[in-house]
């Protein structure tokens, strides 16, 4: 990172595809729901393929003009017209009532997924809760990368039932083209190289620091064969273990890692 930061270099950050590919600069920074979102300012809709998850340090190293915004509090946003322009900050809570009301389409919700006992002990939980957006009554599109639940990926469309404990997963209605890989890091010094490789291959990730787990979203258009070769080599060296928890690339492509 360019200089000491009040937040972690690996802080999970949502970026639009243009910022991810470095084809457009960051003109809008949002802290909606407490998340960090770095966007180019154009409309991208609520299509999961238009976004990636990265560590904020990757973007700050590339664009140090974002450093003054690291004190931006939750439920605020900052916008500028050009890279050389001044940031204008505003509270999201003062912009007026949100047009998204409870139960409305695109409402962000969390869905609970039951977890079977893990023989490796990687998941100490009975369930995992994933963010999703409502697309129809009882139907939701997943909006973050699963850390523990298997055969589920970012962008999947699922059905869920409302219970006293909240929304509970019932079935997968449509699979996205993205695959999911989960990594258990064995050597802490391997994290930086791993995250660099994930980003270089066109993939996104989410971190679970307490368990040293990293969940990787592998889009169909990414260089997943190169990523798998890297993971295979690192696994042989004892730096990490990995599992293809929701592989959706072809078997032939998967075997190209060897």
N, C-alpha and C positions, 0 to 999 in steps of 0.2 A: 504494500500500500504506500502511497506517496508520502504520507506523514502519519503520526500516531492518530488513531481514531477512537472515538468513544464507543464504537460498536465493533463486533468481531469481524475479521476479514471474511469469514465464511458465513456471515449472516445471510439467511435465505432471502432472496430477492426475486420478485417477478419482473420480467422484462418482456417487452414486445419483440416480435421477430426481427424488426428493423434494428432495434438497439442490439439485440443478440448478434446479428450478422454484421454490425458496425456499418450499416448502410445509411443510417440516419442518427442524428444526435439525440440525447435526452433533453426534452423540452418540458416535460411534466413529471413531477415526483409526487406520488400520493402515499399517504399513510392510512388509507381507509382500512378499518377493522384492525388497525395496528400493524398491518403488513407493510413492507417496503415494495413499492412498485415504481419502476423507472421506465418511462414511456416516451415515444417520439411525439405524441400529441395527436396523431391521426387516429381515426376510428378503426378498431380491429374487431368489434363485436365480441361475443362471448364464446368464440371458437377456440378450443384448447390448443389447436395447432398453431395459433397466432402468438403463443406465449411460450416462454422458457423460464426455468428456475435456475438461478446461478448464485454464487457467492458474491456479495456486493463488492468485495475487493477487486474482482476482475474488471468491473465497470469503473470503479474509482481510479484504478491505475491508468485506465484508458482516458478518463475525463476528470481531471482534478478540479474542474469548475463545480463539481457536485459536492466537494468537501464542505462548503459552508452550510449545506443542508442536513448535515448529520445530526443536528440538534432539533430537526423537525419533529414535533410531537405527534403521537397518534391522533387520527381524525383531523389532520391538516394536509394541505397540499401546497405545492409551489410550482409556478409556471413561468416560462420566459418565452419571448418571441424568437430569439436567435441564441446561438451559443455565446455570443458576446453580450447578450442582453442581461438586464437585471432580473433577479428572481422576485416574483410577486407572490407573497404568502397569503393564504386565506384558510379560515377554519371551515371544514366540511360541515360542521354542525350549524354554522350560521348561513349556509347557502339555502336554507329553507327545507321544508319537509321532503324527505326522500320519496321519489315517485314509486319506489318499490315497497309495497306494503306486505305485511305478513301473508304468506300464501300466494304471492304474486309470482309470475314467470320471472326467472333470473334471480330470484331471492337466494342468497347464499345460505346454505344449511349444512349441518353435519350429520352424517349417516354412520351408524354403528355396524361393524362387520364382526361376526363371531370368529374367533381364532381357535383352531384345534390345538391341542397340546403340541409343543415344538420339541422334538427329541433332542435338538441341539441346545435348547435352553435360550434361544436368541430372543424369544418373545416372552416376557414375564406377565403378559396381560391376557385376559379372557376375551378382549375385543379391541378393535382398532376403529377410531372415528376418523372419517375422511370428509373433507369439504366437498360440496357439490352445489350445483345450481339447478333449480327446478325448471324443467322444460315442459311439463304437463302435469296434470293431477296424478300424484303417485309416481312420477317419473323424473329422474334426475341425471345430470351429467357430472361425472367426477371431475374435481377441479384441483386435486393435488395428487402427489405420487404416493402409492401405498408403501408403507415401510415393512409391514409384516404379513398382511393378507395376501394369499396366493391367487394367481389367475385373474387378477384385476389390474387395470392400467389407467393412467390419466386419460380422460376423454371418454371412458366407457359410459354407456347409458344404462342405468339400473332402475329397478323398482324398489320402493321402500315403503314400509308400513309404519304409520304413526302409532306409538305406544306411550304408556305413562313415562317410560324412560327416554323417550325421544324417537327419532326415526331409526328403523332397523332394516338392514338390507334383506331383500327377499330373492331377487333374481337379476341376472344380467340380461338385458334386452338387446343390446347391440355393443359389439366390441369395437374399440378404436383400433387404428393400425399401429399404435404405439406398443412397445414391449416394456417390461419392467425387469430390472436386475437389482438385487440387493447385495450389498457388500459388507462384510464384517472385517474391519481393519485390525490387523494384528500388530503392525508396527506404526506408531504414531507419525514417524518421519515420512511415511509413504503417502500421507493424506494430500499434501500439496501437489505432488506429481499426479496423483490419481484425479484430483479435481481438474487439474489442467488438461489431462487426457480426455476426461468426460466432455469438457467444454470444446476442446479441439475437434472432437468427433461429432459435434453438433447435437449433443444430448444435454438434458437438464438433470438436476439432482436436488435431493433434500437430505438434510443431516439430522441424525438423532444422536447428539453428542454423548449423553450418558451411556449409551450402549455401543458407541463406536460404529454405528450402522450408517450406511449411506444408501439411499434408494435412488436408482437411476431411471429416468424416463428416456427411452430409446425410440425416437420417431422413425417412421418408415424411411424417410429420406436421409437419415443420419448414416455415418460411416460405422455401422455397428460391427462389421467384420474386424476392423482395426481395433475397436474398443474391446472386443472379445479376445483378440490376440494379446492385447496388453493385460487384461485381467487374468488370462491363462498363465502368462509368464510370471506375473506378480504372485499368483497363487503358488506356482511351483517354487518360488523363492521364499515362500513363507510370510510374505508381507500382508496377505489378506486371504480371505475365503470369499467366494461369491456363489450366488445361486440365481439362475434364470427363472425367476418366480412367475413370470408371465411372458414367455417367449412367443412372439408372433411373426418373427422372420422365418424364412423357410429353413428346413434342416440343412439343405445344401449350403446356404449362406452361412449358417452357424458353424458348419464344419470347416469353413475357410479360415478359421482362426488357427488351425493346426498347420 
